[in-house]
Amino acid sequence: MSFASWSIRNPIPSILLFILLTLAGLRGLQQLSIQSLPDLDLPSVIVKLSQPGAAPAQLETEVARKVEDSIATLSGLKHIRTSITDGSVQINVEFILEKKLSDALIETKDAVDRVRSDLPSSVLQPSISAVTVGGAPILTYAIASAKLDEEALSWLVDDTVGKILLGVAGVGRFERLGGVQREIQLEVDPVRLASLGVTATDVSRALKQVQQESSGGRGNLGLAEQSVRTLATVRQASELAALPVAIANGHEVRLDQIATVRDTVAERTQLAALDGKPLIGFNIYRAKGFDETRIAKEVEQALARLREADPSLSFTLISGSVAYSQEQYEGSMMMLYEGALLAVLVVWWFLRDWRATLVSASALPLSILPTFAVMHWLGFSMNMLTMLALAIVVGILVDDAIVEIENIARHVRMGKSIRQAAAEAVDEIALAVIATTLTLVVVFMPTALMSGVSGLFFRQFGWTAVVAVLASLLVARLLTPMLAAYLLTEGHHPAAVDGRLMPRYLKAVQWTLSHRKTTMLLSALFFIGACVLLPLIPGGFVPPADRGYTTVQLELPPGSSINDAGRVAEAARAVLQPLAGVEHVFTAVGSSQLVGGGVTRPGEQRKGALTMTLSAREQRPHQTQIEQAVRAALRDVPGARFSIGIGGPGEKMSLILSSDNAAALKASAQALERDLRTVGTLSSISSTASLERPEIAIRPDWQRAAELGVTAELIGETVRIATSGDFDAQLAKLNLDNRQLAIRVRIADAARQDLQVLANLRVRAGDRLVPLSSVAELSLASGSAQVDRYDRRRYVTVNAELGGMSLGEALAAAKTLPAVVNMPSGVKLIRTGDAEIMAELVGSFSMAMLTGLLCVFCVLVLLFKDFFQPLTILSAIPLSMGGAFIALLLTGGELNIPSMIGLIMLMGIVTKNSILLVEYALLAMREHGLSRHDALLDACHKRARPIVMTTVAMIAGMLPIALGWGADASFRQPMAVAVIGGLISSTLLSLLVVPVVFTYVDGARQSLVRRFGLKG
């Protein structure tokens, strides 16, 4: 007894099973998190080392190389990427996917500890952490207060707002934008210091010894025990002026005799403004695995409570990815509903029976809802890829039910009762239904099992599609026969079912069977012609999305001040604000920058970003058009490099040049940068090759310094403390009720602008002071502003915005440039960013398609117990590929990741149609004794209608996606176009070509049987 027959006789277990699955699916849907894309759980560790004031070239030699060499010995290491800026080294250690993140973190810490003693003593304690925060900030807010000044508001953001929001589940990192930091500054007078025989270093270190609290000791007064504390701190900054400090020559001096005490703010390192008005903002980053929309709701609730507690505060949402993620989710759900409704309407149009339509339509929710339960169990989320998987299987889910209902109706027209017709018709079609479902499963399964980053990216897509298709098989074998047996009636199935097209179609089939060679030749010409058109389709990665906001990154020459960056940013904002579609412009200068993989780079005062919030999609041009207008407008803003885009896929091409020869590397990068400006629509081409920052070089006179007993370390320490203050950990602190303020000793800003003042700084030489100029030479020079290293070699990154050009075209053109062809042997070209991921994805998808094709063949061989007729079934695939290529070419599409998903999907869909034809033809030959010719005509007559029904249902399900209705459909649209084009061509041609292929394959099988005496 088959499952179908059992469910007809025992309906209650099947009904109960699907009630439970439906409830589990509804619960799973409530628990699924909403994200833009799946989290990529790459085992990556960040090592941060800091030596304030050290130049990048110095840090590369003394710090970075030693740590890299130690890390390079770790097992499972994939890449080491190092970024060295002024006083900071950041090493991103990437491991292979099989490496456990906890093991990677422990081993990296051990590797850094091994060389800790070899690093300079002034290097601060290293920070080693795993990458747990993914992507760009999900929310950016601006805060304003009617009663707080900038310093108080900055502290409120750091202390109160930050603590509250970090307490929200899912918030992984909080970052303030703009604002200032309060500190106590002692601006010493170099002349007074010299007259008293002390240096700024003496004052800073002496103040550290005086201004502190220390604990230790024990008292026993009054028969009780007391702890002992030494309290040597002042209560407020004004008391510091009269504080006597012991100096090196045995005397004491009051601080107001040598310095001006100011309770002020530290040097400004960040600027923020909204539409040109200064303010303070903050970024919120999502921890991996959490729902963006739920985080946004809880953050809004937390900010509302802050507003209630202090009505003077106001918060303004500036930008973020949450709105786009929510829009994509709602748009995808709407596409799901519209596609399902259209598929149901198609079923009704063909069947004209509301009972049969209801039975077929029930397969949709009953297949999708259990999928939600499995997705939750597997830890998936509702993201762009899982929603895409559900959208593409909408038309497929009703296929099995349509085929079964149509076959049941045919058996009813033979005079059988409904229950008999349901049992016999479903059993008759069982092999075809199982074959078609397993074919789809083995087509989607390789995408779920891909290796590398592409495997992490598409794992959720593949398994979601597989689970939904298997759920539809469960519905088709258990529920559809039972519902048909109890809901359908005999009176709704008239005997005459052939319309006007069926006789014409059968005549066409007879013509193709009579002219087999002509049919095969025309089919081959169609496929060859489509393949000839393939080079005309540009290759790409991911279509640029319309997210409702975009970012302009600006970079000034090294040595530029934060005020210079602020002026250029404001000039850029002034030309961008009036552009059509731009609603707000948020400016942030000096904030940290995302470099990919959840890794951020510390901010630099010469760099900034302008985030443009765009108007509602229906009220403005497409985002790509606005970005083109932005590029044109920024040509009139001098003094900075600009790049446009939020860093998402499909925006830029990044190429890395790597070499140990710094001169050859710089020359090659400059040549490549120059040549890329001649390629297509590439724009904003820049590299990190020529970034030189101005320096004041101090070169000791070794002979004179040795005579006076002055060391290079002492010179460097004296100059550092005098110009910028001591290391933060060495500074004296002023204790307030809720925080500590650093007390920084240094010379005034005006003194740092005069090279002569620096030359006259005193350096301690034994028991006396000598001018710096007497033991060293001061001059203006230049040095590297930034050093980047890739796998322990220096590298230069060359970036170019695509500007509408496909990534494949840009890469192909770059390979032919003279700078690449004639590149020195010591310089290596490495594709990175989108180019690296695209190469990996294309390779993985190609392998997945080949694997899927082989698996389909194996499944068909097992089910049909024949090695020959599966070849007939697979003959429809080339016909579908030709239609997909033509559709992409006509619509101006690219052969990118979405369209390749469509091609993989086509492999499964088109084999369904061939299976229906071939399976019935074999049935007619084997059980009804028909000749091959008559069996094929009978199969075409019986199966053409369900094939057309399922095809039209699938096209109807895809139509809203192909038309781009609702939310931004830039990612889904190429896939739908490829599928619809392939479905149209494969259906029209396979109904005529597959019978001809069947005759050739069956003839070859019979010939082999006769020749080798095998059993037919």
N, C-alpha and C positions, 0 to 999 in steps of 0.2 A: 504494500500500500504506500503510495507517495504522500508527501507532506500535504499537497493540495487536497487529495481525497480525504486524508485524515482530518484536515481542518473543516471540510464541508460536513463531515459526519460529527465532528466534535467542535462546534464553534466557540464554546465558552472559554477554553484555555487560550485560544488565539486572541479573543477579545480582551481577556484579562492581561495577557502578556503585553499587548500594545497600550492598554491603559497605564500599566506600570512604566513602560518605556516613555510614554508621553509625559507623565508626571516627573520622571527623572530628567527628561529633556527640558521641561519648563524650569525645574530647579537649577539645572546646569546653566541655562541661559541667564538666569538672575545672577549667578556667581561668576560668570565669565567677565574678565577685565577687558576694557576697551583701550586699544593702543593703535598707534599709527602703523607700526611695523613690529614684527616679532623681536624680542630681545636676543641679541647675539651673545651667548655666554662663552666668549673667548677667554681663555686663561691668560690674562695680562696683568702685569705688576708694574707699578710706577715707583721709581726711585728718585727722590728729590734731595739734592745736596746744595748747601748754600755757603758761600764764602763772601760776605758783603764787601763790595768794592773791587773784587777781583775781576780782571779782564777776561773775556771769553777765551783768548789764546792761552792765557795762563791756566785757566780752569781745565782746558782740554789736556794740557800736558800733565798737570799736577794731580788732577782729580779724575776726569772722565775716563781717560785711557786705562788707568789702574783699576777702576771699578768695572769697566767693560771687560777687561781681560779676566777678571775673577768670575764675572757672570757667565762668560763664554764657556766655562767648563761645565755648566749645568746640563743635565740630560733633558731631552725633549725641547730644547731651545729652537725657536723658529727664526725670529728676527730681534735685533737690538737697534732701537732708534733713539738717538740722543740729540737733545737740543740744548745748546749752551748760550746763555745770554749773560749780561753784566751781573756778576755775582751769583749766578744760579745755573745749576746743572739738572736737567730732567731726563731720565732714561726710561723709555718705555720698553719693557721686556715682554715679548710675545712668545707664547709657547704653543706647541701643537695641541690640537683639540683633545687628544687623549689624556693630556696632563691634568691632574686634579688641581683646582685653583689653590686649595689649602697647601698642597705640597709645593706648588710653584712659589707661594708667598714665603714659606719657611725656608726653602732652599735659597731664594734670592736674599733673604735677610742674612743667612749664614755666609753667603758669598761676599756681601758688603762688609760684614764684620771681620772677615779674614784680612781685608786690606785697610781697615779703619786706622790702624796704627801707622800705615804708610802715607796717609793723607796729611796735609798741612794741619797744624794744631788749631788754626783759626777757622777750619771748616766746622760748621755747626753740626749738631746731631742729625744724621740722615733720617729722612722720612720715607718709609717703605709701606705701600698700601696696595691692595688689590683694586682693580677697576670694577666698581659696583654700580656706578651711575652711568646711564646710557644716554648718549645724544646731547642735543642742544637743550637749553632751558625750556620747560613746558609752559612757564608763565613768567611774564615780566610786568611788574607793577611799579607805579610811581606813588610816592607818599608825600604829603604836604601837611603842614601844621600852621594853625592861625596864631600860635603863641610861642613856638620854639624856634630858636635860631638854627643855623645850619649845623653847628657842632652838637647841640643838644639833640637835634633830630637824628643826626648820624649815630649818636650813642643809643638813642631809642631803637633805631633799626637794628643795631648790632646786639643790644642786650635784651630788649623786650620782644620785638617782632621776630627776630631770628630764633630765639628760644621757643617761642610759641609755635612757629611754623615748622621747625625741625621736630616738634613733637607730633606733627600730623603724620599718620601712618603712610608710608610711601615716599615722603620727601627725603631725598638722599643728600642734597646739598643746598645751602643757602648762600647767596652772594650779594653783597651790597654794591650798588653802582653809584658813583659820585660820592659826595660828602667828604668829610674831613675827620682827622683823628686828633683829639686833644692831647697836648703834651706841655711840659714845662721846659722852656728854653733858657739857657744861660749863655748869652752872647758875650764872649770874652773879648777884651780889647788887647790886640797883639802888643801894642806899645806898653800898656800897663803890665802885662805879663812879663815882658822883657825887663822892665825896670825892677820887678820884684824877683826876677831870676827863676820863674816857673813857666811851665808849658801848659797847653790845654790838656795834655795827657795827665799831668800831675793833678790838675784841678778835678778832672773827671774821676780819676781813681781815688783821690782823697775823699771826694764827696760820696763815692760808693761805700767807703769804709765808715764814714760818719753817719750817713743817712740810711739806717737799716734797723731792723728788729732781729734779735736773736734770742733763742730759747736755750735753756740748759741750766742744770743745777737744781738743788732741792733744799728747802728750809723746813725747820721744825719749831715754829714759834707757837707759844701757847698750847703746847702739847698736841698741836695739829701739824699736818704736813702741807707745805706749800711748794708749788713749782716756781721757778725763777725765770723771769723774762727781762731782757734788756731792751728798753724802748727808746731808741735814739732817732726818732723821726719827728718832723714838724707836721703840723696839722693842716697848714695851707701854704700855698706857694709864696705869699707875701712874707712869711717868716724866714724864707731862705736867704733873703737879702742880708739879714743881720747875722747869719750863721757863720761862726769862725771855723776856718778849715786849716789844719796843719799842712804846711807845704814842705817840700823836700829839704830845704836848707835849715830846718829846725825852727822856723818862724811860723807864725799864724797870720792869716789874712781874712778879713770879712769879704764875703762874696760880692757885696755891692761896691767894693773897692776895685775889682777887676772885671766885673761882668754886669750886664743888665739882665735882671730876672723878669721873664715874661710868661704869664699863664696864657698860652695861645694854642694854636693848632700846628700839627706837623706839616712839613712840606706837602703841598697838594699833589697827589698822584693820580686822581681820577676827576673827571668832569662828566656831568649828566645834564641833559636838557630835553624838554618836550616842546616841540614847535618853537624852539629858540628861547624858551624860558627856563632858567636853571632850576634844577630840583634834585631830589635823591630818589633812586630807584632800587629795586632788588630783583634778582633772578631766583627762580625755584627750579631745582632739578629733580627728576623722578628717579627713584631707586628701581633697579631692574625687577620686573615681575609684578608691578603694581599698576592699577587702573588709572590712567591719566584723568578721566572725567571725575572719578570719585575723589582723587586728590584735589582737583580744582574746586569741587563742591565744598570739601572740608576746609580748604584754604579760605574760600570766600566766607564760610561761617566763622572761622577764627578771626578774620579781619573785621567782620561785622561786630563780633564781641569787643574787639579793640575800639571800634568806633563808638560803641555804646558806653564803654568805660571812659573814653576821652573824646567828646564830640568835636574837639578842635582838629582831630585827625581826619584826613580824607585819603582814600586809596583809588587809583585809576589803573585799570587794566590796559596795558599798552600793546602787548603782543604775546604770542605763544602758539604752541602746536596743539593745544587742547581743543580749540574751536575747530581746527581742521580735522582732527581725529573724530570728534563728535559728528561733524558734518559728513565725513566719509562713512561712519557707522550708520547714521540715519539714511544717507543716500543709498548705501548698499542694501540696507533692509528694504527700502522702498523699491529698489531694482528687483529685489527678491520677490516682493509682493506683486509687482507689475509683471515680471516674467512668469510667475506662477499663474496669474490671472489670464494672461495671453495664452499660455499653454492649455489651460482648461477651456478657454473659448474655442481654441482650435479643435480640441477633442469633441466639444459639443457640435461644432460646425460639421464635422465628419459623421459623427454618430447620430446626431439629432435625437438623442434620448437622454433626458435628464438623469435617469437612473444610472445608465452606463457612464455618463459623464461624472456623476457623483462617485461611483466606484473608482474610476480612473484618477479623479482629482484627490481622493483620500490618500493616494500614495505619496503626495507631496509633503504634507505636514508630518505624516507618520514615518517618513524617511529622514526628514531634516531634524525633527525634535530629538530622536535618540542620538543623532550626531552631536548635538549640543552637550548631552550628558557625557559622551565619550571624550569630547574636547576638554571639558572641565576635568575629567578624571586624568587626562594626559597632561594637564597643566598648560593648555593652549589659551590663547586670548582671541577676542574678536578684533582682528586687525585686517589690513588691506588684503593680505594673502588668503586668510581663511575665509573672509567674505567673498573673495574672488572664486575660491573653490566651490562655495555653495552656489554662487551665481551661475557658474558654468555647468553645474550638474542639475539645475532646475529642470531643463528640458529633458535631461536623461532620466530623471527619477520617474517620470510618468510613462516612459517608453515600454517597460515590461508590462505595466498595467494595460496600456493601449493595445499591445499585441495580444494579450490574453483576452481582453474584452472583445476585440474584433474577431478573434478565433471562436470565442464562445457564441457570439452572434451568428457566425457562419454555421456552426453546428446546430443552433436553434432553427435556422432556416431549413435544415435537413429534416425537420420534423421531430427532433428529440426534445425531451423535457428539459427545463432549465437546469435541474440538478445533474441530470445525465450529461447534458451538453457541457456544463461547467467542468465536471470531472474529466470527461474525455478530451475536451479541447485543451485544458491546461496540461494534462499529461502529454498530449501530442506535441505541444509547443515547449515542453520542459527543457529539452536539450538546447533548443535555440535560446531560451531565456537564460539558462545557466551559462551557456557559452558567451553570450553577449555581455553578461555581467562580469564574468571572470576576465573577459578580454579587457574591459575597462579597468578592472582592478590591477591587472598586470601592466597596464599602460601607465597608470598613475603611481604605482608602487615604486618604480625606480626614482621618481622625483623625490619621494619621501626618504629614500635611502642614499641620496647623493652625499658624497664626502666633502670635506672642506667647509669653507664659509658658505658656499652655495647650499650645502646640505643643511646647515643651521637655518638658513634663510627660508628654504622651501620644504623643510620637514613638516611644518604645520599645514602647508598647502596640500601636500601629497596625502597625508594621513586623513585630513578632513574629507577630501574627495573620495578616498577609498572607503572610509566608514559610511559615508552617505550612500554610495553605490551598493555596498553590501546590505545596508538597511533597506534599500529599495528591493533587493532580491528577497529579503525576508518578507517584506510586504507582499511581493508578487506571488510567493509560494505559499503563504499562510492566509493572508487577509483578503487579497483580491478574489481568489476563487470562492471563498466563503461568502463574501459580500455579494458577489455576482449570483451565487446560487440562491440567496435569500431575498435579493432586491430586484433582480431583473425579471421581466415577464416576457411571455412568448409573443404578445401582440404588437411589440414595438420593433419587429424585425421582418419587414416585407421581403419577399423573395427576390424581386428585381433590385439589384444593387449596382449593376454596371451603369456608369454614366456615359456621357458622350466621348470622354477621353479614353476609356478603357479599350474599345475596339481599335482606335487609332494606335494606341500604345502596343497592342498585341500585333498589329500589322507591322509596326516598326521592329518589334522583336523578331518576327518571321523574316523580315528583310535582312537584319543583321546576321541571323543564323544562316541565311542563304548566301550572304556576302561576307564571310568571316574574315578573309584576308583584308578586304577593304576596311572593315570595321577596326581591325587591329592596327592597320596602318594609320588610319585617322586618329585613333587613340594615342598611338605612339607620337604622332606629329603634335598633338595637343600637349602632351607632357613635355616633349622636347622644346616646343615653343615657349612653354611656361618657364622651363629651366633657363632658356636663353634670356628671358626677361629678369631672371634672378639678380644678375649683376647690376641691373638698373635700380634695384631696391636698396637704399642705403642701410648700412648696418649701424645699430645703436645699442645703447645700454638700457636706459629707462627714460620714457618721455618726461620732459620737465613738467612739474606739477603747478597748479594754480592754488597756492596755499593761502592767499589773502594777505600775505605780507612778504616783504623781501628786504634784504640787507645790503648796504654798501659798505665795504671795508675800505678804510683809508690808511695809508702809510706814508709818513713824512721821512725825509732823509735822517739818518742817524745824527744825533746831536741836537735835534729839534726839541724845544721845550714843550711842556704840556699846554702852555698858552698859545704857542704856534699851532699845535694840533687843534686846539679849540677854535682858533680863528678860521682855519681851513675848513673844519667841520661845519662851522656856522655859514661860511660862504657856500659850501655844498648844499646845506639845508635850504638856503635862500633860493637856489635855482631848482631844487627838487620839490619844494612845497607846492608851487603853483601847477605842477603837472597834473593832467587829467587822471583821476582815479586815486590820487594820493590824498589820504585823509589826515594822517598825523605822521610826524617824523620825530623819532626818539633818538637822541645823540648820546653815545657813551664813549668817552675817551679814557684810555688807560686801563680798561677792564680786561679780565682774562679772556683768552681766545680758545675756541674749540679747534683741536687739530685732528679729530677723528677718533673713533673707538672709545668714546667717553673720556678721552684724555684732554685736559686743558693746559694751556701754556700761560705762565704768569704774564700779566699785562705790561705793556710798555707805554711810556708817556707819548711816544711818537705815533702810536697806532690807535685807531678808534673805529667805531661802527655806527652807521645811521640806519635804524630800523624803520622802514616805511610801512605803516598800516594802510591797507588799501580799502577802498569802498566796497560795498556789497557787489558780488560778482555780476549781477544783472545790471548794475549801474556804471560799469566801467569796462575798458578793453581787457583782453586777456593779459595775464601777468607777464608773459613774454613780450608783448607789445609795450607794456609800461617799462619793462627793463631796457628795451631798445631805446625808448625816449630818455631814460635815465642816462644811458651811455652817451647819447648825443648832448645832453645838458651838461654833463660833467667835463666835457672837452673844454669848456670855458672857465674851469676852476683850476688855477695853477697851483703848483707847490706840493703835490702829493700824487701817489699812485692810488688808483681806485680799482676795486674789483666788486662785482655784483653777484648776489646769490646768497642763499642761506647755507650753502655747503651740502645741499642734498644731491642725490644721484642724478646724473644726466645734465649737470650744469657746467662742469669743468673737465679739462684734460690736464693731468699732472704727469710730468716726466722727471725722472731722477737721473742725474749724472753723478757717478761715483768714481772716485780716484784718490790715490795717495799723493798725487802730484798736484799741489794747490794751484800752480800757475796754469797747467794744462786744463785743469778742471774749470777754472775761471774763464779761460779763453773759449773753451768748448761751449760753456753755458751762454756766454755772450753771443757767440755765433749762432747757436740754436735759437736764442731769443730773437735775434735779428731776422733769421730765415722764417720763423713762424709768422711774422707780421705779413708775409706775402701769401699766406694760406687762407683761402676762402673767407668765411665770416668770423674767424678767430679774432678776439679782441682782448683788451686788458692783459696783454702778455707781459709777464714779469718773472724775474728770477731773484734768488738770494745771492747771486754771485758777486755783485759789486758793492755790497753793503759795508762801507768803511765809516767808522765813527771818529770824530776828532778827539784827541787825547792831549793831556799835558804830561809829557814824558819827563820823569826825574831820573837822571843817570848819575849815580854816585861817583865821586872822584875817589877811587880806591886808595890811592896813596895818602891823600889828605885825611880821609875818613879813618884810615887805620892809625894814623899818627894821633888823632884826637880820641880814638876809642869809640867811634860811632859806627854802628852796624846798619846794614840795609834794612833789617827788620825794624830797628828803632826809627829810621827815617820814614818808612812806610806807615808805622803806627802813629807817629806824630802828625803826619800830613792827613791821614784818614780821620783821626779824632778831631783835628782842628777844622776840617772842612765839612764833615758830615756827622761827626759824633761817634761814640764807641759802639760796639756791637750791642744789640738790644739786651742780650743777657747780662752784659757788664754794666749797664746803666743803673744809676741810682733811681729809686722809685719813691713817688709820693703816694701814700696810702689814703684813699678816700673811703667813704662808707661802703661803696659798691664796686670799686675798681681801683686799679693802680695806674698812676700816670708816670710815664718815663720822664726823667730829668736829663735833658741832652745838653752837653757842653760843646760849643763850637763857636767859630768866628761868625760875624754878621754876614748877611748875603752880599752886601756891597763890597766887603773885603775879598770875597771869592771871585769878584769880577776883575781884580787887578793882579796880574802876574807878579808884579813887584812885591805886593803884600805877601804873596805865597813864598816868594824867594827870601823874604825877611823873617819868615817863621823861625822860631828858635828851636834848636835840637839839643838835647842834653848830651854833653860831652864830659863825662866824669862828674865833677862838682860844679861845672859851669855850663853856660849856654852859648852856642855858636849859631850864627845865621845858617839857614838851610843852603843858601847860595855858596857858602864857604866850603861845603862838603859835597855838593851835587850841582849838576847843571840842569836847568829847567828849559824845556823847549816845547813847541807845539808839534804834534805828530798825529798819526792816524793808525787805527787798528781795526780788526774785525769786529763788527757790531754783533754778529751772531755766527756761531759755528754749529753746523748740523752734521751728524754722523749716522751712517746706516751700516749695520753689521761691521762696526769698528773701522770704517773708512769714511773720510769726509765726503759729503755729497751736496749737491746744489739742486734745488727744486725749481723747475720751470713750469709755470701755470699759465693756462690760456682758457678764457671763457669761450664756450662753443658758439654762442650767439645764433642758435638755430641750426648749426651744422651738426650732423650726426657724429657720435664719438668714433665710430668705425671709419668714416671718411677722414676725420682729423688724424687718427693714428696712421692710416695708410699714407696720407700726404706727408706726415712728419717723417716717416721712414725713408722717404725718397729725397729729403732735403740734403743739400751739400754738407751742412754741418753734421749730419748723422752719417752720411756715406763716407765722409773723409775724417771721421772722428779718430783721434790718436788711440793707439792700442792700449794705452794705460787708462783710458777713460771708458767706463761701462755705462750703457744706457739701461735704465730700469723703469719699467712701467709701474706706476703706483696709482692709488686712489681708484677712481672709476675704471681706468684702463686695466688695472690688475684684476679687479673683481669681475669685469666683463670677460676677460680672457678665461678666467676660471669658470665662470658660469656657462659660457658658450661651450667649453670643453665638457663640462658636466652634463649640460643639456643634450649635447650630441651623443654622449655615451648613454644617457638615459633613454633617448629615442631608439638607439640601436638595441639596448637591452630590452626595452619594451616591445620592440618588433620581434625579437627572438622569443620573448616570453609569450607573446600572443600566438606565435606559430606553435610553440610547445603545448600551450593550453588547447589549441584547436586540434592538434594531433591526438592528444589524450582523449578529448571528448568525442571526436569523430572516428577515432581508431583508424586513421588513414593519414599517410604522409602527402597525399596528392591534393585533395580538395582544399586543405588549408591554403595552398598556393592560390587557388581560385578566389578565396575570400580576401586574401591580402592584395589582390590585383586592384582593388578599389582605392588603395592608399595613394598611389601615384596620381590618380585622377583628382583626388581631393587636394593634394599639394599644389597642383597646377591652378586650381580655383583660388586657393588661399593666396598664392603669389600674385595672381591677377588682381584680386581684391585689394591687396596692400598697395600695389602699384597705382591702381585707379584712385584710391583715397589718399595718396601721398604718404602712406605709412612707412615705418621702418621695420627691418627685421631685427627686433629687439627682444628683451626678455618676455614681455606680455604676448607678443605674437608667437614666440617659440612655445609658450605655454599652450597657445591655441593649436599649434601644429601637433603637439603631443596629444592634446585632447582629440583632435581629428582622427588620429590613428585608431583610437578606441571606438569613436562614433561610427565611422564609415564601415568598419568591419561588422558592426551590428546589422547593417542593411544587407551586406553580402551573406552573412550567416543565415538570415531569414530566407533568402533565395536558395542558397545551396542546400540548406538543411531540408527544405520542403521538396526540392528536386530529388534529392537522395531518397527521401521517404516515399515519394511517388514511384520511383524506379524499383525500390526494394519491396514495398508492401502492396502497391497497387499494380505492379507489373507493367507500367507504362514504358514506352521507349524513351530514349534520352531526349529526343526532340519534343515529344509530347509532354514529358515530365517537366522540361524547362518552361514550355508554354503554360502548363498548369501552375507551376510555381510562380511565374510572373503574374498570372491572373489572380492567384490567391494572395500573394504577398505584396504586390505593388501598393495596394491601398494602405496596409499598416506601415509600410516603409515611408510612403509620402506623408502619412499622418504624423509619424514620429519625427520626421525631418522638419515638417512645418512647425510642429510643437517646439522643437529645439530652436529653430530660427526665431520663432515668436518669443521664446524665453530670452534669447540673446539680443533681440532688437532694441530694447531700451538702453542696453549698455553700448551697443554700436552707435546709437544716435546721440549718446552723451547726455541723456536726460538727467536732471537733478544735480547732485553734487559733482565736483570735479571728477571727471571720468577719464583723465588723461592716461592712467595706468591700465584701466580695464578695456578701453576702446579698441586698441590694436588687436587684442586677443579676440574680441567679439567679431571684428571685421574679418580676421583670418578664418575663424570658425564658420561664419556665415558664407563666405566665399567658397571655402572648401566643401561645405554641405551642399550648396547649390550645384557645383560642378560634379561632385561625386554621385549625388542622387540622380541627376539627369543622365549622366554617362554610365554609371554602374548598372542602372536598370537595363541598359542596352548592351554594355560591354561584358559584364560578368557572365551572362549566359553563353557568350561566345568563348570566353576564357574557359568556362566549365567544359565545353565540348573538346577543346584542345587538351586540357588536363586529363579528362576522363578517357579520351582516345589514347593518350600516352600511357595511362595506367593499364588499359586493356591490352595495349601492345606489349608492355612488359610482362603482363600476366601470361599472354600467349607464348612469348618468346622463352620465358624461364619456367613455364609450367606451374606458376603459382596459383593459389586459390584466389578467385576474384571475390 
